[in-house]
Amino acid sequence: MWDQPKVKAFRESPLPVEPAGERVALGEAVGPARTGLKEGGGFADLPFVLTKGELLRGKVLYQSYCAICHGERGLGDGRVIPLGMPKPRSFQDPAVAQMPAGYFYFAATNGFGRMLSYASRIPWRERWLVAAYIKACIQGTCPEEVARAKVY
């Protein structure tokens, strides 16, 4: 044990250490793409132009992380509701339907009510894909390829 390899505290690491891509440097300006908020207040609109492939990726992420509570169509009728979880608000609700995509991004980033934050689970760009999927496909008009696609 005397000769075993080890790393001592405060010494240079033998492995390369890279900060996480989500990390923001001290003093770096964080814009609406990272917060979901406009500079002057309120929720931001979608900061990217998305392709159908990215919208399909948003559908995959929605089915993986959101549909268990919100349901496949966003009505708040997910699989955990009969098990005793409180019913979340429907995305079809007129008050929610008028909200911009930044509202859903902000909720996924910071949590909302009983919903926990997904900031550590879903990278920021992909949280925007989920928000875009909710706005385009659950509340609005969805491209036919995305609507018919079966995701698991």
C-alpha positions in Angstrom: 0.0 0.0 0.0 3.0 2.3 0.5 3.7 2.4 -3.2 0.2 2.5 -4.6 -0.7 5.2 -7.1 -2.8 8.0 -5.7 -3.6 11.6 -6.1 -2.8 13.9 -3.2 -5.0 16.9 -2.4 -4.1 20.2 -4.1 -1.7 18.6 -6.5 -2.2 18.6 -10.3 -4.5 15.9 -11.5 -3.0 13.2 -13.8 -6.3 13.2 -15.8 -7.5 16.2 -17.9 -10.2 18.1 -16.1 -12.7 19.9 -18.3 -15.6 22.0 -16.9 -19.1 21.0 -17.8 -20.5 22.6 -20.9 -23.5 23.9 -18.9 -21.2 25.9 -16.7 -21.1 29.6 -17.1 -17.9 31.5 -16.3 -17.8 34.0 -13.5 -18.8 37.4 -14.9 -20.1 35.9 -18.2 -23.4 37.5 -19.4 -26.2 35.0 -19.5 -28.7 35.8 -22.2 -32.3 34.8 -22.9 -31.2 31.5 -24.5 -29.9 30.3 -21.1 -32.6 31.8 -18.8 -35.8 31.8 -20.9 -36.4 35.4 -19.9 -36.3 38.6 -22.0 -33.9 41.4 -21.0 -36.7 43.8 -20.1 -38.8 41.2 -18.3 -41.2 38.5 -19.3 -40.6 35.2 -21.0 -38.5 34.9 -24.2 -39.6 33.5 -27.5 -37.8 30.5 -29.1 -34.2 31.8 -29.8 -33.5 29.3 -32.5 -35.0 28.2 -35.8 -35.6 24.5 -35.5 -35.6 21.7 -38.1 -38.1 18.9 -38.1 -35.4 16.6 -36.8 -34.9 18.8 -33.8 -38.6 19.0 -33.2 -38.6 15.2 -33.3 -35.8 15.2 -30.7 -38.0 17.4 -28.6 -40.8 14.9 -28.9 -38.5 12.1 -27.7 -37.4 14.2 -24.7 -41.0 15.1 -23.9 -42.0 11.5 -24.0 -39.1 10.6 -21.8 -39.3 13.3 -19.1 -42.6 15.1 -19.3 -45.3 12.6 -20.5 -45.3 10.6 -17.3 -47.0 13.5 -15.5 -48.4 15.7 -18.3 -49.6 12.9 -20.6 -48.8 12.3 -24.3 -51.1 15.1 -25.4 -50.3 17.5 -22.6 -53.7 17.3 -20.9 -52.2 16.5 -17.4 -53.4 12.9 -17.5 -50.0 11.1 -17.2 -49.5 7.6 -15.9 -48.6 8.8 -12.3 -51.9 10.7 -11.8 -53.9 7.6 -10.9 -51.2 6.7 -8.4 -51.8 9.8 -6.3 -49.7 12.5 -7.8 -51.5 15.9 -8.1 -52.7 16.6 -11.7 -50.5 19.2 -13.4 -52.1 22.0 -15.4 -53.1 21.1 -19.0 -51.0 22.7 -21.8 -54.4 23.2 -23.6 -55.5 25.6 -20.9 -56.0 29.0 -22.6 -53.8 30.8 -20.0 -51.0 28.4 -20.6 -51.5 28.2 -24.4 -50.8 31.9 -24.8 -47.4 31.7 -23.0 -44.2 31.9 -25.1 -41.8 29.0 -25.3 -39.6 30.7 -22.7 -42.2 29.9 -20.1 -41.8 26.2 -20.6 -38.0 26.5 -20.8 -38.0 28.4 -17.5 -40.3 25.9 -15.8 -38.0 23.0 -17.0 -34.9 24.8 -15.8 -36.1 26.0 -12.4 -39.0 23.7 -11.6 -42.6 24.7 -11.1 -44.8 23.8 -8.2 -44.2 20.2 -7.4 -42.1 19.7 -10.6 -38.4 19.5 -9.9 -35.8 21.3 -12.0 -34.5 19.4 -15.1 -31.4 21.7 -15.5 -29.1 18.9 -14.3 -30.8 16.2 -16.4 -31.4 17.9 -19.7 -28.9 20.2 -21.4 -30.1 23.8 -22.0 -30.4 23.5 -25.8 -32.5 20.3 -25.4 -34.8 22.0 -22.9 -35.5 24.5 -25.7 -36.4 21.6 -28.0 -38.9 20.3 -25.4 -40.4 23.9 -25.1 -40.6 24.1 -28.9 -42.3 20.7 -29.1 -44.9 21.8 -26.5 -45.6 25.0 -28.4 -45.6 23.6 -31.9 -47.1 20.1 -31.5 -49.1 20.0 -28.3 -50.6 23.5 -28.5 -50.3 24.3 -32.2 -49.8 22.8 -35.6 -47.2 20.0 -35.8 -45.4 18.8 -39.0 -47.0 15.6 -40.2 -43.7 13.6 -39.9 -43.3 14.6 -36.3 -46.9 14.0 -35.4 -46.9 10.5 -36.8 -43.5 9.4 -35.6 -43.5 6.7 -32.9 -41.0 7.4 -30.2 -40.0 5.2 -27.3 
